[in-house]
């Protein structure tokens, strides 16, 4: 009986998260979200999540700065 190989970074699953300033990041899918971050619903490999963020996060200006313009 052989053991399956341990998952590597390419096998890790991530979720896309956003904070109150509309800043995006990736987070491990199997970990609790850090305070202040909300899952957007997008998930996949790290690269898939980064590709999604590139598509949706088109204005890197924090929300508070945009609101003060």
PDB file of N, CA, C and O in Angstrom:
ATOM      1  N   UNK A   1       0.835  -1.177   0.000  1.00  0.00           N
ATOM      2  CA  UNK A   1       0.000   0.000   0.000  1.00  0.00           C
ATOM      3  C   UNK A   1       0.880   1.240   0.000  1.00  0.00           C
ATOM      4  O   UNK A   1       1.732   1.400   0.874  1.00  0.00           O
ATOM      5  N   UNK A   2       0.678   2.120  -0.979  1.00  0.00           N
ATOM      6  CA  UNK A   2       1.505   3.328  -1.037  1.00  0.00           C
ATOM      7  C   UNK A   2       0.680   4.549  -0.647  1.00  0.00           C
ATOM      8  O   UNK A   2      -0.515   4.640  -0.932  1.00  0.00           O
ATOM      9  N   UNK A   3       1.346   5.464   0.002  1.00  0.00           N
ATOM     10  CA  UNK A   3       0.684   6.706   0.417  1.00  0.00           C
ATOM     11  C   UNK A   3       0.658   7.675  -0.754  1.00  0.00           C
ATOM     12  O   UNK A   3       1.572   7.689  -1.579  1.00  0.00           O
ATOM     13  N   UNK A   4      -0.391   8.483  -0.822  1.00  0.00           N
ATOM     14  CA  UNK A   4      -0.422   9.502  -1.884  1.00  0.00           C
ATOM     15  C   UNK A   4       0.568  10.604  -1.548  1.00  0.00           C
ATOM     16  O   UNK A   4       0.832  10.889  -0.380  1.00  0.00           O
ATOM     17  N   UNK A   5       1.106  11.212  -2.582  1.00  0.00           N
ATOM     18  CA  UNK A   5       2.068  12.281  -2.319  1.00  0.00           C
ATOM     19  C   UNK A   5       1.379  13.452  -1.627  1.00  0.00           C
ATOM     20  O   UNK A   5       0.199  13.726  -1.845  1.00  0.00           O
ATOM     21  N   UNK A   6       2.144  14.122  -0.800  1.00  0.00           N
ATOM     22  CA  UNK A   6       1.614  15.305  -0.107  1.00  0.00           C
ATOM     23  C   UNK A   6       1.298  16.382  -1.134  1.00  0.00           C
ATOM     24  O   UNK A   6       2.047  16.557  -2.095  1.00  0.00           O
ATOM     25  N   UNK A   7       0.201  17.103  -0.944  1.00  0.00           N
ATOM     26  CA  UNK A   7      -0.119  18.157  -1.900  1.00  0.00           C
ATOM     27  C   UNK A   7       0.964  19.232  -1.900  1.00  0.00           C
ATOM     28  O   UNK A   7       1.527  19.566  -0.857  1.00  0.00           O
ATOM     29  N   UNK A   8       1.237  19.752  -3.054  1.00  0.00           N
ATOM     30  CA  UNK A   8       2.222  20.815  -3.180  1.00  0.00           C
ATOM     31  C   UNK A   8       1.530  22.144  -3.424  1.00  0.00           C
ATOM     32  O   UNK A   8       0.302  22.200  -3.483  1.00  0.00           O
ATOM     33  N   UNK A   9       2.304  23.220  -3.567  1.00  0.00           N
ATOM     34  CA  UNK A   9       1.724  24.545  -3.773  1.00  0.00           C
ATOM     35  C   UNK A   9       0.770  24.614  -4.965  1.00  0.00           C
ATOM     36  O   UNK A   9      -0.201  25.369  -4.925  1.00  0.00           O
ATOM     37  N   UNK A  10       1.019  23.857  -6.006  1.00  0.00           N
ATOM     38  CA  UNK A  10       0.146  23.897  -7.186  1.00  0.00           C
ATOM     39  C   UNK A  10      -1.212  23.263  -6.885  1.00  0.00           C
ATOM     40  O   UNK A  10      -2.194  23.531  -7.578  1.00  0.00           O
ATOM     41  N   UNK A  11      -1.264  22.419  -5.845  1.00  0.00           N
ATOM     42  CA  UNK A  11      -2.508  21.747  -5.473  1.00  0.00           C
ATOM     43  C   UNK A  11      -3.322  22.535  -4.448  1.00  0.00           C
ATOM     44  O   UNK A  11      -4.498  22.241  -4.236  1.00  0.00           O
ATOM     45  N   UNK A  12      -2.712  23.527  -3.815  1.00  0.00           N
ATOM     46  CA  UNK A  12      -3.409  24.300  -2.792  1.00  0.00           C
ATOM     47  C   UNK A  12      -4.581  25.045  -3.398  1.00  0.00           C
ATOM     48  O   UNK A  12      -4.516  25.504  -4.538  1.00  0.00           O
ATOM     49  N   UNK A  13      -5.649  25.163  -2.629  1.00  0.00           N
ATOM     50  CA  UNK A  13      -6.840  25.892  -3.062  1.00  0.00           C
ATOM     51  C   UNK A  13      -6.895  27.214  -2.307  1.00  0.00           C
ATOM     52  O   UNK A  13      -6.574  27.291  -1.121  1.00  0.00           O
ATOM     53  N   UNK A  14      -7.305  28.235  -3.019  1.00  0.00           N
ATOM     54  CA  UNK A  14      -7.357  29.584  -2.468  1.00  0.00           C
ATOM     55  C   UNK A  14      -8.723  30.201  -2.721  1.00  0.00           C
ATOM     56  O   UNK A  14      -9.489  29.736  -3.565  1.00  0.00           O
ATOM     57  N   UNK A  15      -9.009  31.255  -1.973  1.00  0.00           N
ATOM     58  CA  UNK A  15     -10.193  32.080  -2.218  1.00  0.00           C
ATOM     59  C   UNK A  15      -9.718  33.509  -2.412  1.00  0.00           C
ATOM     60  O   UNK A  15      -8.671  33.906  -1.901  1.00  0.00           O
ATOM     61  N   UNK A  16     -10.504  34.276  -3.157  1.00  0.00           N
ATOM     62  CA  UNK A  16     -10.225  35.702  -3.323  1.00  0.00           C
ATOM     63  C   UNK A  16     -10.964  36.424  -2.211  1.00  0.00           C
ATOM     64  O   UNK A  16     -12.145  36.175  -1.973  1.00  0.00           O
ATOM     65  N   UNK A  17     -10.263  37.317  -1.534  1.00  0.00           N
ATOM     66  CA  UNK A  17     -10.847  38.088  -0.440  1.00  0.00           C
ATOM     67  C   UNK A  17     -10.700  39.579  -0.724  1.00  0.00           C
ATOM     68  O   UNK A  17      -9.830  40.001  -1.485  1.00  0.00           O
ATOM     69  N   UNK A  18     -11.567  40.361  -0.097  1.00  0.00           N
ATOM     70  CA  UNK A  18     -11.542  41.811  -0.264  1.00  0.00           C
ATOM     71  C   UNK A  18     -11.741  42.447   1.110  1.00  0.00           C
ATOM     72  O   UNK A  18     -12.442  41.896   1.958  1.00  0.00           O
ATOM     73  N   UNK A  19     -11.120  43.612   1.327  1.00  0.00           N
ATOM     74  CA  UNK A  19     -11.301  44.304   2.606  1.00  0.00           C
ATOM     75  C   UNK A  19     -12.182  45.538   2.428  1.00  0.00           C
ATOM     76  O   UNK A  19     -12.685  45.794   1.334  1.00  0.00           O
ATOM     77  N   UNK A  20     -12.367  46.298   3.502  1.00  0.00           N
ATOM     78  CA  UNK A  20     -13.261  47.462   3.468  1.00  0.00           C
ATOM     79  C   UNK A  20     -12.763  48.578   2.549  1.00  0.00           C
ATOM     80  O   UNK A  20     -13.521  49.488   2.214  1.00  0.00           O
ATOM     81  N   UNK A  21     -11.515  48.514   2.146  1.00  0.00           N
ATOM     82  CA  UNK A  21     -10.946  49.511   1.239  1.00  0.00           C
ATOM     83  C   UNK A  21     -10.997  49.043  -0.218  1.00  0.00           C
ATOM     84  O   UNK A  21     -10.407  49.672  -1.096  1.00  0.00           O
ATOM     85  N   UNK A  22     -11.703  47.939  -0.471  1.00  0.00           N
ATOM     86  CA  UNK A  22     -11.802  47.339  -1.808  1.00  0.00           C
ATOM     87  C   UNK A  22     -10.442  46.890  -2.331  1.00  0.00           C
ATOM     88  O   UNK A  22     -10.179  46.960  -3.532  1.00  0.00           O
ATOM     89  N   UNK A  23      -9.581  46.430  -1.426  1.00  0.00           N
ATOM     90  CA  UNK A  23      -8.289  45.870  -1.801  1.00  0.00           C
ATOM     91  C   UNK A  23      -8.428  44.346  -1.797  1.00  0.00           C
ATOM     92  O   UNK A  23      -9.021  43.783  -0.877  1.00  0.00           O
ATOM     93  N   UNK A  24      -7.894  43.686  -2.804  1.00  0.00           N
ATOM     94  CA  UNK A  24      -8.055  42.251  -2.991  1.00  0.00           C
ATOM     95  C   UNK A  24      -6.797  41.493  -2.611  1.00  0.00           C
ATOM     96  O   UNK A  24      -5.691  42.031  -2.651  1.00  0.00           O
ATOM     97  N   UNK A  25      -6.987  40.237  -2.242  1.00  0.00           N
ATOM     98  CA  UNK A  25      -5.872  39.357  -1.930  1.00  0.00           C
ATOM     99  C   UNK A  25      -6.334  37.913  -2.112  1.00  0.00           C
ATOM    100  O   UNK A  25      -7.510  37.660  -2.375  1.00  0.00           O
ATOM    101  N   UNK A  26      -5.407  36.973  -1.972  1.00  0.00           N
ATOM    102  CA  UNK A  26      -5.739  35.553  -1.985  1.00  0.00           C
ATOM    103  C   UNK A  26      -5.499  34.999  -0.591  1.00  0.00           C
ATOM    104  O   UNK A  26      -4.637  35.479   0.145  1.00  0.00           O
ATOM    105  N   UNK A  27      -6.282  33.975  -0.239  1.00  0.00           N
ATOM    106  CA  UNK A  27      -6.170  33.371   1.088  1.00  0.00           C
ATOM    107  C   UNK A  27      -6.396  31.875   0.943  1.00  0.00           C
ATOM    108  O   UNK A  27      -7.174  31.446   0.091  1.00  0.00           O
ATOM    109  N   UNK A  28      -5.730  31.083   1.759  1.00  0.00           N
ATOM    110  CA  UNK A  28      -5.912  29.633   1.725  1.00  0.00           C
ATOM    111  C   UNK A  28      -7.368  29.288   1.990  1.00  0.00           C
ATOM    112  O   UNK A  28      -7.959  29.787   2.948  1.00  0.00           O
ATOM    113  N   UNK A  29      -7.947  28.444   1.155  1.00  0.00           N
ATOM    114  CA  UNK A  29      -9.365  28.090   1.266  1.00  0.00           C
ATOM    115  C   UNK A  29      -9.671  27.325   2.549  1.00  0.00           C
ATOM    116  O   UNK A  29     -10.797  27.377   3.044  1.00  0.00           O
ATOM    117  N   UNK A  30      -8.692  26.622   3.087  1.00  0.00           N
ATOM    118  CA  UNK A  30      -8.952  25.804   4.272  1.00  0.00           C
ATOM    119  C   UNK A  30      -8.632  26.509   5.586  1.00  0.00           C
ATOM    120  O   UNK A  30      -8.605  25.872   6.639  1.00  0.00           O
ATOM    121  N   UNK A  31      -8.391  27.813   5.535  1.00  0.00           N
ATOM    122  CA  UNK A  31      -8.098  28.575   6.754  1.00  0.00           C
ATOM    123  C   UNK A  31      -9.185  29.610   6.992  1.00  0.00           C
ATOM    124  O   UNK A  31      -9.823  30.095   6.058  1.00  0.00           O
ATOM    125  N   UNK A  32      -9.380  29.933   8.251  1.00  0.00           N
ATOM    126  CA  UNK A  32     -10.345  30.985   8.594  1.00  0.00           C
ATOM    127  C   UNK A  32      -9.845  32.312   8.027  1.00  0.00           C
ATOM    128  O   UNK A  32      -8.644  32.582   8.011  1.00  0.00           O
ATOM    129  N   UNK A  33     -10.778  33.129   7.568  1.00  0.00           N
ATOM    130  CA  UNK A  33     -10.390  34.431   7.021  1.00  0.00           C
ATOM    131  C   UNK A  33      -9.894  35.340   8.132  1.00  0.00           C
ATOM    132  O   UNK A  33     -10.409  35.295   9.249  1.00  0.00           O
ATOM    133  N   UNK A  34      -8.898  36.162   7.835  1.00  0.00           N
ATOM    134  CA  UNK A  34      -8.433  37.114   8.847  1.00  0.00           C
ATOM    135  C   UNK A  34      -9.484  38.203   9.049  1.00  0.00           C
ATOM    136  O   UNK A  34     -10.300  38.466   8.166  1.00  0.00           O
ATOM    137  N   UNK A  35      -9.452  38.822  10.206  1.00  0.00           N
ATOM    138  CA  UNK A  35     -10.388  39.902  10.525  1.00  0.00           C
ATOM    139  C   UNK A  35     -10.297  40.993   9.470  1.00  0.00           C
ATOM    140  O   UNK A  35      -9.205  41.368   9.042  1.00  0.00           O
ATOM    141  N   UNK A  36     -11.451  41.497   9.057  1.00  0.00           N
ATOM    142  CA  UNK A  36     -11.483  42.594   8.100  1.00  0.00           C
ATOM    143  C   UNK A  36     -11.534  42.175   6.645  1.00  0.00           C
ATOM    144  O   UNK A  36     -11.605  43.033   5.765  1.00  0.00           O
ATOM    145  N   UNK A  37     -11.500  40.879   6.365  1.00  0.00           N
ATOM    146  CA  UNK A  37     -11.515  40.385   4.991  1.00  0.00           C
ATOM    147  C   UNK A  37     -12.759  39.550   4.755  1.00  0.00           C
ATOM    148  O   UNK A  37     -13.208  38.830   5.647  1.00  0.00           O
ATOM    149  N   UNK A  38     -13.320  39.644   3.552  1.00  0.00           N
ATOM    150  CA  UNK A  38     -14.527  38.921   3.169  1.00  0.00           C
ATOM    151  C   UNK A  38     -14.258  38.153   1.886  1.00  0.00           C
ATOM    152  O   UNK A  38     -13.646  38.681   0.958  1.00  0.00           O
ATOM    153  N   UNK A  39     -14.716  36.906   1.833  1.00  0.00           N
ATOM    154  CA  UNK A  39     -14.572  36.116   0.610  1.00  0.00           C
ATOM    155  C   UNK A  39     -15.486  36.681  -0.471  1.00  0.00           C
ATOM    156  O   UNK A  39     -16.626  37.052  -0.192  1.00  0.00           O
ATOM    157  N   UNK A  40     -14.987  36.746  -1.707  1.00  0.00           N
ATOM    158  CA  UNK A  40     -15.774  37.277  -2.826  1.00  0.00           C
ATOM    159  C   UNK A  40     -16.572  36.189  -3.532  1.00  0.00           C
ATOM    160  O   UNK A  40     -17.488  36.490  -4.297  1.00  0.00           O
ATOM    161  N   UNK A  41     -16.234  34.934  -3.285  1.00  0.00           N
ATOM    162  CA  UNK A  41     -16.881  33.821  -3.975  1.00  0.00           C
ATOM    163  C   UNK A  41     -15.984  33.190  -5.028  1.00  0.00           C
ATOM    164  O   UNK A  41     -16.211  32.049  -5.430  1.00  0.00           O
ATOM    165  N   UNK A  42     -14.974  33.914  -5.478  1.00  0.00           N
ATOM    166  CA  UNK A  42     -14.028  33.358  -6.453  1.00  0.00           C
ATOM    167  C   UNK A  42     -13.049  32.452  -5.716  1.00  0.00           C
ATOM    168  O   UNK A  42     -12.585  32.784  -4.625  1.00  0.00           O
ATOM    169  N   UNK A  43     -12.739  31.312  -6.316  1.00  0.00           N
ATOM    170  CA  UNK A  43     -11.791  30.386  -5.717  1.00  0.00           C
ATOM    171  C   UNK A  43     -11.103  29.566  -6.795  1.00  0.00           C
ATOM    172  O   UNK A  43     -11.582  29.492  -7.927  1.00  0.00           O
ATOM    173  N   UNK A  44      -9.990  28.957  -6.448  1.00  0.00           N
ATOM    174  CA  UNK A  44      -9.245  28.129  -7.387  1.00  0.00           C
ATOM    175  C   UNK A  44      -7.806  28.010  -6.955  1.00  0.00           C
ATOM    176  O   UNK A  44      -7.488  28.150  -5.774  1.00  0.00           O
ATOM    177  N   UNK A  45      -6.931  27.751  -7.915  1.00  0.00           N
ATOM    178  CA  UNK A  45      -5.501  27.725  -7.618  1.00  0.00           C
ATOM    179  C   UNK A  45      -5.058  29.159  -7.344  1.00  0.00           C
ATOM    180  O   UNK A  45      -5.800  30.107  -7.603  1.00  0.00           O
ATOM    181  N   UNK A  46      -3.874  29.305  -6.832  1.00  0.00           N
ATOM    182  CA  UNK A  46      -3.368  30.659  -6.561  1.00  0.00           C
ATOM    183  C   UNK A  46      -3.358  31.484  -7.846  1.00  0.00           C
ATOM    184  O   UNK A  46      -3.772  32.643  -7.848  1.00  0.00           O
ATOM    185  N   UNK A  47      -2.886  30.887  -8.930  1.00  0.00           N
ATOM    186  CA  UNK A  47      -2.810  31.614 -10.201  1.00  0.00           C
ATOM    187  C   UNK A  47      -4.196  31.980 -10.719  1.00  0.00           C
ATOM    188  O   UNK A  47      -4.389  33.083 -11.229  1.00  0.00           O
ATOM    189  N   UNK A  48      -5.157  31.077 -10.598  1.00  0.00           N
ATOM    190  CA  UNK A  48      -6.519  31.388 -11.030  1.00  0.00           C
ATOM    191  C   UNK A  48      -7.089  32.562 -10.230  1.00  0.00           C
ATOM    192  O   UNK A  48      -7.761  33.435 -10.781  1.00  0.00           O
ATOM    193  N   UNK A  49      -6.813  32.569  -8.939  1.00  0.00           N
ATOM    194  CA  UNK A  49      -7.287  33.674  -8.103  1.00  0.00           C
ATOM    195  C   UNK A  49      -6.595  34.986  -8.475  1.00  0.00           C
ATOM    196  O   UNK A  49      -7.240  36.032  -8.537  1.00  0.00           O
ATOM    197  N   UNK A  50      -5.294  34.933  -8.719  1.00  0.00           N
ATOM    198  CA  UNK A  50      -4.574  36.142  -9.130  1.00  0.00           C
ATOM    199  C   UNK A  50      -5.079  36.655 -10.478  1.00  0.00           C
ATOM    200  O   UNK A  50      -5.190  37.863 -10.684  1.00  0.00           O
ATOM    201  N   UNK A  51      -5.381  35.743 -11.387  1.00  0.00           N
ATOM    202  CA  UNK A  51      -5.934  36.147 -12.686  1.00  0.00           C
ATOM    203  C   UNK A  51      -7.287  36.824 -12.503  1.00  0.00           C
ATOM    204  O   UNK A  51      -7.578  37.819 -13.168  1.00  0.00           O
ATOM    205  N   UNK A  52      -8.109  36.295 -11.612  1.00  0.00           N
ATOM    206  CA  UNK A  52      -9.413  36.904 -11.331  1.00  0.00           C
ATOM    207  C   UNK A  52      -9.239  38.311 -10.750  1.00  0.00           C
ATOM    208  O   UNK A  52      -9.921  39.249 -11.161  1.00  0.00           O
ATOM    209  N   UNK A  53      -8.329  38.444  -9.799  1.00  0.00           N
ATOM    210  CA  UNK A  53      -8.081  39.754  -9.192  1.00  0.00           C
ATOM    211  C   UNK A  53      -7.630  40.751 -10.245  1.00  0.00           C
ATOM    212  O   UNK A  53      -8.060  41.905 -10.229  1.00  0.00           O
ATOM    213  N   UNK A  54      -6.774  40.327 -11.155  1.00  0.00           N
ATOM    214  CA  UNK A  54      -6.306  41.221 -12.219  1.00  0.00           C
ATOM    215  C   UNK A  54      -7.473  41.737 -13.057  1.00  0.00           C
ATOM    216  O   UNK A  54      -7.447  42.877 -13.522  1.00  0.00           O
ATOM    217  N   UNK A  55      -8.490  40.910 -13.250  1.00  0.00           N
ATOM    218  CA  UNK A  55      -9.659  41.309 -14.048  1.00  0.00           C
ATOM    219  C   UNK A  55     -10.578  42.270 -13.292  1.00  0.00           C
ATOM    220  O   UNK A  55     -11.118  43.199 -13.891  1.00  0.00           O
ATOM    221  N   UNK A  56     -10.763  42.061 -11.994  1.00  0.00           N
ATOM    222  CA  UNK A  56     -11.759  42.845 -11.256  1.00  0.00           C
ATOM    223  C   UNK A  56     -11.198  44.044 -10.510  1.00  0.00           C
ATOM    224  O   UNK A  56     -11.932  44.998 -10.256  1.00  0.00           O
ATOM    225  N   UNK A  57      -9.924  44.025 -10.154  1.00  0.00           N
ATOM    226  CA  UNK A  57      -9.341  45.119  -9.365  1.00  0.00           C
ATOM    227  C   UNK A  57      -8.625  46.067 -10.318  1.00  0.00           C
ATOM    228  O   UNK A  57      -7.402  46.032 -10.456  1.00  0.00           O
ATOM    229  N   UNK A  58      -9.411  46.910 -10.968  1.00  0.00           N
ATOM    230  CA  UNK A  58      -8.866  47.780 -12.007  1.00  0.00           C
ATOM    231  C   UNK A  58      -8.424  49.136 -11.474  1.00  0.00           C
ATOM    232  O   UNK A  58      -7.645  49.829 -12.129  1.00  0.00           O
ATOM    233  N   UNK A  59      -8.907  49.529 -10.299  1.00  0.00           N
ATOM    234  CA  UNK A  59      -8.493  50.797  -9.679  1.00  0.00           C
ATOM    235  C   UNK A  59      -7.907  50.469  -8.317  1.00  0.00           C
ATOM    236  O   UNK A  59      -8.635  50.120  -7.389  1.00  0.00           O
ATOM    237  N   UNK A  60      -6.592  50.580  -8.200  1.00  0.00           N
ATOM    238  CA  UNK A  60      -5.910  50.203  -6.970  1.00  0.00           C
ATOM    239  C   UNK A  60      -6.051  51.249  -5.870  1.00  0.00           C
ATOM    240  O   UNK A  60      -5.574  51.037  -4.756  1.00  0.00           O
ATOM    241  N   UNK A  61      -6.692  52.360  -6.162  1.00  0.00           N
ATOM    242  CA  UNK A  61      -6.879  53.409  -5.169  1.00  0.00           C
ATOM    243  C   UNK A  61      -7.827  52.906  -4.075  1.00  0.00           C
ATOM    244  O   UNK A  61      -8.917  52.422  -4.378  1.00  0.00           O
ATOM    245  N   UNK A  62      -7.418  53.017  -2.797  1.00  0.00           N
ATOM    246  CA  UNK A  62      -8.305  52.583  -1.723  1.00  0.00           C
ATOM    247  C   UNK A  62      -9.643  53.339  -1.739  1.00  0.00           C
ATOM    248  O   UNK A  62      -9.706  54.492  -2.165  1.00  0.00           O
ATOM    249  N   UNK A  63     -10.686  52.688  -1.280  1.00  0.00           N
ATOM    250  CA  UNK A  63     -12.029  53.277  -1.278  1.00  0.00           C
ATOM    251  C   UNK A  63     -12.057  54.619  -0.557  1.00  0.00           C
ATOM    252  O   UNK A  63     -12.697  55.554  -1.038  1.00  0.00           O
ATOM    253  N   UNK A  64     -11.382  54.739   0.578  1.00  0.00           N
ATOM    254  CA  UNK A  64     -11.420  55.990   1.343  1.00  0.00           C
ATOM    255  C   UNK A  64     -10.826  57.152   0.549  1.00  0.00           C
ATOM    256  O   UNK A  64     -11.292  58.285   0.671  1.00  0.00           O
ATOM    257  N   UNK A  65      -9.819  56.886  -0.248  1.00  0.00           N
ATOM    258  CA  UNK A  65      -9.206  57.938  -1.073  1.00  0.00           C
ATOM    259  C   UNK A  65     -10.150  58.289  -2.228  1.00  0.00           C
ATOM    260  O   UNK A  65     -10.323  59.466  -2.544  1.00  0.00           O
ATOM    261  N   UNK A  66     -10.752  57.300  -2.850  1.00  0.00           N
ATOM    262  CA  UNK A  66     -11.712  57.576  -3.933  1.00  0.00           C
ATOM    263  C   UNK A  66     -12.878  58.401  -3.422  1.00  0.00           C
ATOM    264  O   UNK A  66     -13.349  59.305  -4.112  1.00  0.00           O
ATOM    265  N   UNK A  67     -13.345  58.102  -2.230  1.00  0.00           N
ATOM    266  CA  UNK A  67     -14.503  58.813  -1.657  1.00  0.00           C
ATOM    267  C   UNK A  67     -14.179  60.258  -1.328  1.00  0.00           C
ATOM    268  O   UNK A  67     -15.078  61.100  -1.306  1.00  0.00           O
ATOM    269  N   UNK A  68     -12.906  60.565  -1.071  1.00  0.00           N
ATOM    270  CA  UNK A  68     -12.533  61.929  -0.707  1.00  0.00           C
ATOM    271  C   UNK A  68     -12.221  62.814  -1.902  1.00  0.00           C
ATOM    272  O   UNK A  68     -11.907  63.992  -1.731  1.00  0.00           O
ATOM    273  N   UNK A  69     -12.301  62.271  -3.097  1.00  0.00           N
ATOM    274  CA  UNK A  69     -11.994  63.059  -4.297  1.00  0.00           C
ATOM    275  C   UNK A  69     -13.099  64.026  -4.597  1.00  0.00           C
ATOM    276  O   UNK A  69     -13.016  64.775  -5.571  1.00  0.00           O
TER     277      UNK A  69
END
